[in-house]
Amino acid sequence: MGNNTFYDVNDIMAICGCKQSKAYSVIRELNSELAAKGFLIFQGKVNKTYFHERMYSGRKDGNE
């Protein structure tokens, strides 16, 4: 069963072109923001929609 809701560290590394430690840092930061807003989070994964909102103002392709 494919996961269409969350990105894991490998996805973040591929999207951002960063190393694993930075990808985990991004996941932790975004999950911290979500937890502060009262959302349930999963360690090591980040919601795709929220990732795109924070990284690209909601656009999946990163273009304005």
C-alpha positions as CSV (number, residue, x, y, z in Angstrom):
1,M,0.0,0.0,0.0
2,G,1.5,3.3,-1.1
3,N,1.8,6.3,1.2
4,N,0.3,9.4,-0.5
5,T,0.0,11.5,2.6
6,F,3.5,11.7,4.0
7,Y,7.1,12.3,2.9
8,D,9.9,10.4,4.6
9,V,13.6,11.4,4.9
10,N,14.4,10.0,1.4
11,D,11.7,12.0,-0.2
12,I,12.9,15.3,1.5
13,M,16.5,14.5,0.5
14,A,15.4,14.1,-3.1
15,I,13.2,17.2,-3.2
16,C,15.6,19.5,-1.4
17,G,18.8,18.1,-2.6
18,C,20.2,17.9,0.9
19,K,21.9,15.4,3.1
20,Q,20.0,13.1,5.5
21,S,20.8,15.1,8.6
22,K,19.4,18.3,7.1
23,A,16.3,16.4,5.8
24,Y,15.6,15.1,9.3
25,S,16.1,18.6,10.6
26,V,13.4,19.9,8.2
27,I,11.0,17.1,9.2
28,R,11.6,17.9,12.9
29,E,11.0,21.6,12.4
30,L,7.8,21.1,10.4
31,N,6.4,18.5,12.7
32,S,7.2,20.8,15.7
33,E,5.1,23.5,14.0
34,L,2.2,21.0,13.4
35,A,2.3,19.7,17.0
36,A,2.1,23.2,18.3
37,K,-1.0,23.7,16.2
38,G,-2.5,20.5,17.8
39,F,-2.0,18.1,14.9
40,L,-1.0,14.5,15.4
41,I,2.5,13.9,13.9
42,F,4.6,10.8,13.0
43,Q,8.3,10.9,13.8
44,G,10.4,10.7,10.7
45,K,7.6,11.7,8.3
46,V,6.0,15.0,7.4
47,N,2.6,15.7,5.8
48,K,3.1,16.4,2.1
49,T,0.5,19.2,2.0
50,Y,2.1,21.1,4.9
51,F,5.6,20.6,3.5
52,H,4.5,22.2,0.2
53,E,2.8,25.0,2.0
54,R,5.9,25.9,4.0
55,M,8.4,25.3,1.3
56,Y,6.7,26.6,-1.8
57,S,3.6,28.6,-0.6
58,G,1.4,25.6,-1.4
59,R,2.6,24.9,-4.9
60,K,3.7,21.3,-5.5
61,D,6.1,22.2,-8.3
62,G,7.9,25.0,-6.4
63,N,7.1,27.7,-9.1
64,E,5.3,30.9,-8.4
